[in-house]
Amino acid sequence: MSDEMKILNDQEIENVSGGGANGNFWSDGGAIYYRVVSGDTLSEIALRAQVPMSQIQALNGIRNPDVIRVGQILRIR
């Protein structure tokens, strides 16, 4: 993660993305990103971030929402 990247704390995630927070969300000052961990599903990530799953798919070129990889970086918005 570059120096410009800012890891968001619980309050910032709630304010920025409306979701329950964890250290896997961060912002570069504009966009919000998420690092996939074991057990994640795209629908759960979208729910936590309070964005449509289709938005995450479109921003990341995901054709099959059932296929995401541990460690994958997803742009949330």
C-alpha positions as CSV (number, residue, x, y, z in Angstrom):
1,M,0.0,0.0,0.0
2,S,1.5,3.4,-1.0
3,D,1.9,6.3,1.4
4,E,-1.1,8.0,-0.2
5,M,-3.3,5.1,0.9
6,K,-5.0,5.7,4.2
7,I,-6.4,2.8,6.2
8,L,-9.8,3.7,7.4
9,N,-10.8,3.2,11.0
10,D,-14.3,2.1,12.1
11,Q,-15.8,5.6,12.3
12,E,-14.4,6.6,8.8
13,I,-15.8,3.4,7.2
14,E,-19.2,4.0,8.7
15,N,-19.1,7.7,7.5
16,V,-17.6,7.0,4.1
17,S,-19.1,3.6,3.1
18,G,-21.8,3.1,5.7
19,G,-20.6,-0.4,6.4
20,G,-19.4,-2.3,9.4
21,A,-15.7,-1.6,9.4
22,N,-12.5,-3.7,9.5
23,G,-9.0,-3.0,8.4
24,N,-9.6,-4.4,4.9
25,F,-11.2,-1.1,3.7
26,W,-9.1,1.9,2.8
27,S,-9.1,5.0,0.7
28,D,-6.7,6.9,-1.5
29,G,-8.5,10.1,-0.8
30,G,-11.1,9.5,-3.4
31,A,-11.8,5.9,-4.2
32,I,-12.5,3.2,-1.5
33,Y,-10.9,-0.2,-1.8
34,Y,-11.3,-3.5,0.0
35,R,-8.8,-6.5,0.3
36,V,-10.6,-9.8,0.1
37,V,-10.1,-12.3,2.9
38,S,-10.9,-15.9,3.3
39,G,-14.7,-16.5,3.6
40,D,-15.7,-13.2,1.9
41,T,-18.4,-13.1,-0.7
42,L,-19.0,-10.3,-3.1
43,S,-22.6,-9.9,-1.7
44,E,-21.4,-9.6,1.9
45,I,-18.7,-7.1,0.9
46,A,-21.3,-5.0,-0.9
47,L,-23.7,-5.2,2.1
48,R,-21.0,-4.1,4.5
49,A,-20.0,-1.2,2.2
50,Q,-23.7,-0.4,1.5
51,V,-23.2,-0.3,-2.3
52,P,-24.9,-2.4,-4.9
53,M,-23.0,-5.6,-5.8
54,S,-23.3,-4.7,-9.4
55,Q,-21.3,-1.5,-8.7
56,I,-18.4,-3.5,-7.4
57,Q,-18.6,-5.9,-10.3
58,A,-18.6,-3.0,-12.8
59,L,-15.7,-1.2,-11.2
60,N,-13.6,-4.3,-11.1
61,G,-14.6,-6.1,-14.3
62,I,-16.1,-9.0,-12.4
63,R,-18.2,-11.2,-14.7
64,N,-18.9,-14.0,-12.2
65,P,-19.8,-12.7,-8.7
66,D,-19.1,-16.1,-7.3
67,V,-15.4,-15.9,-8.2
68,I,-13.2,-13.6,-6.1
69,R,-9.8,-14.4,-4.7
70,V,-8.2,-14.0,-1.3
71,G,-5.9,-11.0,-1.4
72,Q,-7.8,-9.5,-4.4
73,I,-8.1,-5.7,-4.2
74,L,-11.6,-4.5,-5.1
75,R,-12.5,-0.9,-5.8
76,I,-15.7,-0.3,-3.9
77,R,-16.4,3.3,-5.2
